[in-house]
Amino acid sequence: MDTIPIDTSDAWLAWRGRYVNVTFMIKKGAIEYLITLRDGRIAHIKPGPHVMPRWTFALTADDDAWTRFWSPTPQPRFHDLMAMVRFGRLKVEGDQAIFMSNLLYFKELVSRLGSQINGG
């Protein structure tokens, strides 16, 4: 299974998530990515398809919603993960405890993942 090359050089983000050890999924339309975090750093990103993937929680939205979220200046309703949830554009599935306990970390992490998932 191929993995996406990742930048793990952000010390602030790693410090903020230093106790986060989880595998979660980002689902962009029909495309799935499993992201594994170890001590606040991305260990690997595996693009799908996956057969019976194991994840703690999943962030699911259509292509348009993720494209708008990852744009250089996102428009209202797409500027924040919780705004996307509030307006029905993003679903958080699975065990949300670790996601909600580290919400600031995940907001920043997912906003930065766009360049790596979308290939730059």
CORRARA-V487943 format. One record per run of one state. SS is the DSSP state (hx for helix, st for strand, lp for the rest). FROM is the first residue (numbers start at 1). TO is the last residue. If there is no record, write none. Layout:
ss = [SS;SS]
from = [FROM;FROM]
to = [TO;TO]
This chain:
ss = [lp;hx;lp;st;lp;st;lp;st;lp;st;lp;hx;lp;hx;lp;st;lp;hx;lp;hx;lp]
from = [1;11;17;22;29;31;39;41;48;57;62;63;70;81;87;91;95;97;102;103;118]
to = [10;16;21;28;30;38;40;47;56;61;62;69;80;86;90;94;96;101;102;117;120]
